[in-house]
Amino acid sequence: MKHRTFFWFFLPTGFAMFLFIALPIVSVVTQSLFAPHEAVFVEVENCGPFGCTTETTIDQDATRAVRDANPIGRFVGLDIYLDRGHLAINEVREAWATSENWGQFRNALGNLPFYRAMAFTLTYTFFVTPALILLGLLIALAVNAVTQRLKGLVIFFSLLPFTVTPLIGSLVLFWMIDSRGILGNVVSYLAGDPDLSIKASTPLMWAAIIIWGIWHSAPFAFVVFYAGLQTLPKDQLEAAQIDGASRFQQVRFVIIPHLMPLVTFVALIMLMDNFRVFEPIVGFSASAHATSLSWIIFNDMGGETRQLSAAAATSVLTIIGVAFLLSPVLVRTWRDFKVKS
């Protein structure tokens, strides 16, 4: 394709990416470096028949004038990134100096909102992503092996979790794990503790959210892998069968190598999606036990305070975290591409 032709072909896509991706990122980074202006206080003397009193009040006109003069706020640099609500450098340094062992240091980090959210976000990401890839592959292999008459029905039930809105799906599972729900009763019966509550236990709540993530996202991996199986050359499988390869060996040495580009694709998409986990925390009302970076952004932007600068800083840290997670996969993909080319 000629350079001129490629330019006009890519121009609409490039403009959309600049408008809806690049500009918002620049705006978020800029907002994270500025904080709202502080209110201007004045002392007012009130005199009455019993004497005079001095009160400190906000000068609304002066405060409004300062904010109108510089609407974006006052420049604070990286102060928001380093405060207690984010990286908490001073608090981490103090905890490291005063902690006698790793357990105490970990508990101290758990009291800081950013690190508490990061712990759950990484746990959710690294448990859900490989599990849904494995489950999606197993479902694709099973569907590909059933008879043509049953294949449509199996595909329909396999895609059901993906058709349910994430928030609605998390609410349904939340009701099921209630002490009066079917899953809550089963867990308390198996544990032999009628007073056991999944909602009151942090580990059980984490496990419930992780199970929901695998259940909800596995159909995406299934669809991708099932489509890839339709492109698998039949002669390779037949050659493996003639050589006496078992079903497991066929999957390991023939099918999985053929699907590896799709595994990389699914891993990239799911790493980005799982690192931004948000809906199940809201649906499960689990903020007392589990918070994520996306939930912190939502919490900062809600309520009366609307801490937009804090939310912007967390957004930038989330983008950096996603880029860091994707870098090993992208580097490996680039190396494979260079070898093949």
N, C-alpha and C positions, 0 to 999 in steps of 0.2 A: 504494500500500500504506500502510495506517495505521501510525503510529509504534509503537503497541503491538504490532501484528502483526509489524512488522519487527524489533522488539526480541526477541520470543520466537523468531523465525526465525533471527536472527543469534546468539543467546545461546550455543548449543552450539559454533559455530565460533569465536566470540570467546573463550570459555573455553578451548578447545583451543589457540588461538593464544597466550593468556596463559600457559598451563601449559607448553607445549612450545617456545615461541619467546621470549616476553618474560622469563620467569623465568630460563631458562638464560643469556640475554644479560646480565641483571643479575648473575647469579652469576659469570660469566666476567669481567666488568668489575671486580667487587669483588675477585676473586682476583688480578687483575693488579696491584692496588694494595698487595698484602701479600706479604711474603717469608717463608720458613720461619725460625723462630727459630734463632739461632746456638747452638751447643753451649756448655755451661758447663764451663770448664776449671778444674781444681784442681791444685795442686802437691803431690805426695806424696813424702815422704822415706822412702827405704828404707835401713835400716842393716844391715850384716852384719859379719862378722869382719874385713873389710879396709877398713871405713869406711862412710860414708853417701853415698848419691846421691839427687839430686832429679829426679823425673820429672813431666812434665805429662800428665795424663790427663783424660778426659771424666768429669764427675760425672753419671752416668746418672740418679740420683734428682733432682738439681736441674734437669737438662735436661728430664726428663719433667714435672716440676712446672711449669716455665715454659710448656711446650707445652700442658699440660692447662688452664692458667689462661687461655690465649688460643689456641684451636685454629686459628683462621684464619691466625695468624702475626703478624708485626710489620709495622706500617704503614710503607711506604716511598714512598708517593705515586707519582710518575712515574719513579722511579729505574730501574725495570726497563725502561721504554720507552726510556730514554736510554742504557742500558748498551751495551757493545760487541756484544752479541748481537742488538740490535734497531736503533734509530735511530743509535746510536753518534755522538752529537753531538760529543763531544770529538775522536774519531778523524777525523770528517769535517772538522772545523775545522782540525785539524792537517794533514791531507792537502791541503786547499785552500791552506794557507799555505806548504807546502813543495813543492808540485808546480809544475813550470816550464811545463807545458802541459796541455791537456785529456787527452791520452793517459795521462800519469802519474797524473792525478787519477782517471781512470776505472779504471786498474789498481789504485789504492789502494782504491777502492770495491769492486772485485772481490774483495779480500781480506777484506771484511767479510761475514759470513754472511747478514745480512738483505738487503743490497743485491745480493749475488750471487743470492740466491733471487728477489728482486724482478725482476732483469734477465731471468731465464729465464721467470718467470711472465708478465710483460708481453709478452715475445717470443712465447711460446706462445699467449697470448690473442689478440694482434692479428694473428697469422698464421692461426691455426686458425679463428677466428670468421668472417671474411669468406670464407675459402676454402670452408668447409663450407656456408655459405649459398649461394654460387655453385654448388657441386657439387650440392647438394640441389635447387636450381632446375633445373639442366640435366637431372638424372635425372628429375624430375617432368615436365618438358616432353617428354623422350624417351618415358617410359612412357605419357604421355597421347596420344602420336602413334602408337604401335604398334597393330597390329590386336588385336581382342578375343581372338583365339585365343592370342596370345603374351603378352598383358598379365599374366596371372596368373603365368607363369613368370618374367617380368622383375621383377615386384614381389617375388617370393620371393627371388631372388638379390640384389636391391637392399636387402632388409631383413636379410640374413645378418649383416653386421657388427654390427648393433644387437642381435642375439639372443645374441651372444657376450659372456660376462662380461668386463668391462674388464681385469681382471688376467690372465685366461686369454688374451685377445687380445693383450695386450702381451707375454706370455711366448712365444706362438707367433711373433710378429714378432721377438722377441729371439733366438730360436733360428735364425730365417731369416737374420738379419744377422750371425750368427756366421761366423767365417772358414771354417768347414766347411759353412755353410748356403748355400742357393741364392742369396739376395740378396747375401751377403757375397762369394761367388765372382764373381758378375756385376760388382759394384762394383770389386773388385780387378782383374778382367780389363779392364774399360773404362778404368780408371786406368792400366793397364800396370804395376802394382806388386803383385806377388804377396804382399808382406809387409804390404799395407795392411789395417788393421783398423778397422772402424767403431766398435767398442767402445772403442778407444784414442784416438779423435779426438773432441774436444769438439764442433766444428761438425757433424760427421757424426752424432753421437749426438743433438744437438739436432734436426737435420733428420729423423732416424728417429722421434723422439718426436712431432714436429709432424705428420709423415705419418700416424702411427698415430692422432693426435687427429682429423684430417680424415676418415680412413677409418672410424673408429668412430662419429663423431657425424653424418656426412652423412645417414644414413638417417632420423634424426629430422627434419631439415629437409625431406627428400624427402616424408615422410608428411604434414607440415603443408602444404607447397606443393601436393602432389597433391590433398589434400582441398579446398584453395582453388580449384584449377582446375575442380573439378566445379561450383562455384557461379558460374563466369564466364558472363555472359549471352552466348548464341550470336549474338544480333543485333549486338552490338558487333564481334565478329570478322568477321561477314559484311559489315557496313558497311565495315570496314577493307579487306577483300578487294576489295569492289566499287570502293573508291577507289583501288585499285592498290597497296596497302601490301604490302611484301615481308614475308617471315616474320620477319626481324629487326625491322622496324618494328612489326609486330603485337605482338611480345614487348615491345618497348621502350615503346610508347605505349598499349597496351591491357592486356596481361597483367600487367606489373610494377606499374603503378598500382593495378590491382585487388588485387594480392597485397601491397601495401605494409604494411597493418596486420599481416599474418602475418610479413612480414620483420622488423618491429619486435618482434613477439612472440618469434620465434626468436632474434633478436639479444639480447634481454633474458635469455632462458633460457641461451643458450650463453655469454654473457659471465660470468654467475654461475658456470656449471659449469666453464668453462675457467680462470677465475681460481683455482679450487680444485684445479688439476691435481695428482694424487697417484699414481694407480695405475700409469701408465707408468714413473714414476721407480723404483718398487719392482719392477715387472715386468722392466724393462730393467737393473736393478741399476746405475742411472746416477747414483747420488748423488755419485760422484767427479767427474762432468762437469756435472750439472744437479741443482739443488735448487729446490724451490718453497716457498711459505709453508706450505702444508699439510704438506709433508715436514718442515719445521722443527718444526711442532707435534707430529707423530708422533715425531720424534727426541727432543724434549724430554720427552715423556710416556713414552718407553721407557727401558729400561736400569734400572740400580740407583738412579740419582739422582732420576729422576722430577721434573723441574723444572716443577711444575704452574704456578707463577706465570709463568715464562717462556713456557710454552705458552699460558697465558691472555692474556698481552700480545700474542703473535703473532696469536692468534685475534681480538682486538679490532682490531688493525691490518688484518687480512684483511677484517673486516666493513667497516671504513672504506674500504678499497681498492675493495671491491665497490660500495659506495654511490657512491663517486666515479666509477667507470666507468659506472654505470647512470644517473647524473644527467643527462648530455646527452640520452640516449634518452628518459628520463622527461619532461624539460622539453619536448622536441619533441613528444611524444605529447600532453602537456597543452595545448600551444599549438594543435595540430591539433584537439583536442577542443573548445577554446573557439571556434575559428573556425567549426567545423561547427554548434555549438550556438547 
